[in-house]
Amino acid sequence: MLSVTRRARSTDLECAYAQLDKEYRATLSGGKVTEKVIESNILTDARYVAMQNKYLDAVENTGVLRAACEAMRQRKDMLVQLGAQRRAEASAGFGTT
């Protein structure tokens, strides 16, 4: 699920880049236009910057959520181990007073 959102944002970013590339090629057609000129126009375009920020937020959120999932998994394992230990103590008679 997490990677789907990240992949979707990445695809959105690539589509925005391609659309802006097409747009800038059409508007900058007068004279010699290099790839670098088009690329710099795209990378500084407010629409592209907004899309890139959304992508970076999705990447960051993916990392945070993966860490939270791992923390929950470790807590679950700890509780399972604690329960097993308590059952073993109870069956051996250590836990009774």
Secondary structure, DSSP 8 states (H G I E B T S, - for coil): -HHHHHHHHHHHHHHHHHHHHHHHHHHT-SS---HHHHHHHHHT-HHHHHHHHHHHHHHHHHHHHHHHHHHHHHHHHHHHHHHHHHHHHHHHT-S--
